[in-house]
Amino acid sequence: MAPSIARQAWLFCCNTVCSERVLSPILVLLVHGLLVADVTYHRQELWQEISLWYCSVRLLVVATIALYIGTSCTNPGFVESSESQSGTSSCTCCFLLCCGLCMRKGGSMGKVSHLSTDSTGGEPSTNLAPDEPLDSLDPESGVQMTVIDEGIQKRRGTMEIDADEEGVELRWCKRCQLQQPLRSKHCHDCGRCVRTHDHHCPWVGSCVGENNRVLFFWYLILQSIELGVFFKEGILGISLLKPSVVLMVGLLFIAIFFLMVSCLLSFHGFLILANLTTWEHISWRHITYLKSLRAERGSPFARSLWWNVAVYCCGALWCPSILRRFPNVRYDNGGVLWDLSEQRGMCCLIACCAETC
């Protein structure tokens, strides 16, 4: 019994403590702390002086770390599929199936499908193919209609959406066993479907999605400012008589990280103004609702620039209740309900950024 418990404890530690979600934040915070300590050791004014500038630098470091932890720990917008909802839907499907079989057997005015007369007994028999639509009669108008079984559509991988989003197909995720809303994608690293999926960030250890992308953007802003400030302070801390190799190596890493974060910040600034995600920008031709559209004409979800910025900053997790009353932004089931609209041409600045990215 003891070896099995020890083995279970070891597997639990390997699956949790050694996972990317835990190791990535630890590694990033460790490197961040080493670079800050390196510059602070050679530039003692950063922790000794009490002037406004140095107090602001300390506050900047604390705010950057807080935003990084918030981005990593915040739910990126996983599409929930509760067991209660699945149980209710399965019971409903079974109930409707039983009702349909009873109505077909009794010959009532329900769903009638391909009635034929048996040559021997003279009673109607039902011949229904597994993937064949059901023909039903409208009790008011008497017009024959075709009803497609929902389960058949799920097995085929796509489902038709409501009338307000007519012509668009929502994908059925076989791994999560749920219907993906628009702009959602299944992340293989997280093992979940994420709303308004942007990308999976290995440095954060999680996905960047609908709920934490605004935190991620502000983290990039503060991180780039912090790297620039500490690079400047590190240059001032270099002594010509006794140059420190450790400080110079640290400044080299700070310069590399500053270029990386600045490029990423510029790219996400373009995504905000264009109302796009990294996944949509890279995989435009492979996405169901985008592959028939021209990428150079802009995102079908974009409105005005201010509207795009407001929707980006006011996700489902951060949107105040007063903004939820506006008809241009709809929230339901813990996420944004995106609507396809006519593509609006991007301005010259955004178009140049799109060609560059």
N, C-alpha and C positions, 0 to 999 in steps of 0.2 A: 504493500500500500504506500509506503514511504517513497520508493523510487517513482511511482506514478505521480504523486503529488509534486515531487521535486521537478519531474519532467514537465508537468503542466505549468508550474511556476516559471521554468526556464523558457518554455514556448511563449508564455504570456509576456515575459520581458523582451523576448526577441521581436514579437509582433507589435508591441506598443512602444517600449523605450527605444528600440532600434529602428523604428519606422521613420519615414521621411518627414512626417508631420512633427516629430519631436526633435530629430537630429538637425534638420535644416534651421529652425529658429535658434537652437543652441549654437550651431556653427556660425551663423550670421552675427548673433549678439557677441560671441567670443571675438571674432575678427573686428567688429565695431569697437569693442572695449579695448582691444590691444592697440588699435590705431589712435584712439582718443588718449589712452594712457601714454603712448609714445610721444605725441605732440605735447601733451600737458606736462610731461616730465622735463622736456627741454624748453618749455615755455611756461614757467611757473606762475606768470601773471594770470593765467586762465583760471586758477583755483585760489589764488591769494588775493587778487584785487577785488574790490567791491563796487567798482564803477558800473555805470549803466551798460556799457558795451560788454563787459565780461559777464555780468549777470544775465544779459540776453543770450550770450553764447551758451551758458550752462542750461538756461531754460530751453534753448533750441535742442540741445542734446537729449534732455528729458522728453521733450515733445516728440522727437524723432523716434526714440525707443518706444514710447507709448503708442504711436501710430503703427509702428511695425507689429507690435504685439497684438494690437486691435485688429489689424488686417489678417494676421495669421490665425487668430482665435475666433473671428467672426464667421458665422455661417455664410458661405458665399451665395446661398440661394438654392439649396438642395430642394428638388421637387419632392414633396412629401407623398408617400403612399402608405397611409396608415392601414393597419390590419382590420380596423373596424369598417373603414370605407370599402376595402376589398371584400370583406365578409358580407356587407350589405349589398354590394353590387352582385356578388355571386348568388346570394339568395334571391335577388330580384330577377336575375337571368333564369334561374331555375323555375321561379314562379311563372314568368312569362312563357317559358318553354312548355310547362305543364298546361297552362291555359291554352296555348296554341294547339297542342296535341288534342286536348279535349274538344276544342271548337272544331278542329278538322274532323275528328271522329264523329261528332254529333251533327255535323253538316250545318252549323249555325252560320250567321252572316259575319263571320270574323275574317281571318285570313284564309282565302280559298286559293288553292294552287293546283292547276292542271287536273281537274276532275275528269275522270273517264269512266266509262261504264263497263263493268265486267261482263263478259259474254256468257258466263255460266249463271251467276247469281243475279245479275242485273243491278247490283248496288255500286255506287261510286267508289272508286279506289283512288288513292293519292300516290302519284309518282313524282317525287321531289328529289332533284339532284342535290348533292351535298353543297355545292357552291352556287346554286341557282337561286335567283331572287324570288321572293314571295310576291304573288299578285294578290292585291286586296281591293275591295270595293269600298268607296267612300259612302257611308250611310246617308249623307245628305244629298250629294249630287249624283251618286250612282256611277261615278267615273272610276274606271279601273286604274289603280296605282301600283307601282312597284316599290317594294320595301326590301332593302338589302340588309341582310343579317349583320349585326354589329360584330359578332364573334368571327365571321368570315373575314371582315375587314381587318380585324386585329391580327388574324393569322397571316394575312397578306402583307402586313407590316405598316399599313397606312390607314388612316381613318378620315373621313370627311368632317370638316369642322362646321360650326354654326353658320346661319344664314348671313350674319354680319361680316363674316370673313369668307365669303363664298369663293370657291375656286382654289383654295389653298388646302393642302393636305398636311395633317399633323402626324408625325411619326409615332409608331408604337415601339417603345424600348423593350426589347425582349429580356434584357438583364434585370431591369428594375420593375418590369411588368406594370408599366404606366404609360399614359399618353403624354408625350412631351409637348409643352406649350411652345409657341413660336419663339425662336431665338434660343431655345434650350439645346443642350448637347450632353451626351453621356461622357463623363470623364473616366477613362480607364484607370488612372492613378488613384482617384478618390473612390471609384466604384459607385458613383451616384450621378444622377442627372442634375445639371446645374442650370438655373434660370439665367438668361442673358449671359451665356458663357463667353468669357473673354479669352482666357488662356489658363493653363495650369502652370503656376510659378514654382519651380523647385526651390527657390530661395525662401519663399514664404512657407512652403510645405503644404500648400492648399491651392484651390482654384481661386481665380479672381473672377467674380461674377456680379450678379445684380446687387447684392447687399454690401459687399466690401470693396467694390471698385472705386468708390469715392474716397474711402480711406486709403486705398493703394495709391491713388493719384496725389493726395495730400502728403502721403509718405514720400513719394518721389520728389515733390517740391521741397520739403524740409530736408530730405537727405542730400539733395544737390546743393542747397544753401549751406548745410553743415560741412560738406566736403570742401566747398570753396573757401569757407571761413577757416577751417583747420589747415588747409593748404597754405593760406596766407600767413596764419600764425606760425606754422612750421617753418616757412621761409625766414620769418623774423627770428626764429629760434636757432638758426644755423650759425655757428661760430666759425669765423675764418681761421682762427688760430687752432682750434680743436674741433674740427668737423666730426659730427657723429654719423657713423655708417648706418646705425639703426634708424636714426631719424630720416636719413636720405632714402633708405629703402621704404620706410613708411610713407614718405611723401610720394614716392613712385607709385605705390599701391593706391594712395589717395587720388592721384591724378588719373590713373586708369579707371577707377571706380567712378570718378566724376564724369569722365567722357561717356561711360556706359549708362549711368543714370540720366545724364542730360539727353542723350539720344532717345532713351526709353520715355522720358518725360515729354519730349517733343512729339514723338509718335502718338502717345496717348492724348496729347492735346489735340492733334488732328482727329483722332477717333471720337473725341467728345463733340467737336464742332460738326462732324459729319454724321453723328449718330450711328457709328459702326462699332463692331467689336473686332478684336484681333483675329478671331476664328472666321468671321464673315469676310474680313479683308483678305485673308490668305486663301481661304477655301471657297471663294465666291461661286465658282463653276461646279462645285460638288454639293452645294446646299440646295435642297428641294425648292424652297420658296425664292431663291435668288438666281438659279442657273438659267432661267428664261429671261432675265433682265440684263441690261447692259450696265456694267460696273461704272463706266465713266459718267453715267447720268446721276449717280448718287444713290444713297440708301433709300429704300421705299419706306423706312420708318422715320426719316428726317422731316422736320418741320422748319421753323425758323431757327437761327443760331441760338437765340435766348431760350427757346423751348427745348432744344437739344441739351443745353447746359443744365437747365432746371430739372429735366427728367434724369439726367446723369447724377446730379447731386442729391436729388430727392428720390432715392430708391424706395422700395417697399418697406425697408426697415427704418428709414430715416424720414420719410415723408410726413409732415404734420397733417393733422386731421383736416385743417382748413383747406389745404391744397388738394385733398382727395375729392373735393366737391366739384372741381373743374371738370368739364366734360371731355377735355382733350387728353386727360390722363386717367386711365381706369386701373383700379387695383382690385384683385380678387384672389382668394386662396393664398394669401401671403406673397403675391408677386404682381408685376405689371402685366396688364393685358395689352399686348402690342397689336396694332392694326396696320395692315398694309395700305398704302396710299400711293398716289401718283408720284413718281420720282421727280424731285426738284433738282434742277441743275445747281452744282456747287459754284461758289464764287471763285474768282481767279486764284486767291491765296490757297484755299482748300484744295483746288484742283492741282496746283503745283505741288502741294504736300503729298497728295495722293500718288502723283507720278513719281515723286522722290522715294516714297515708302514702298 
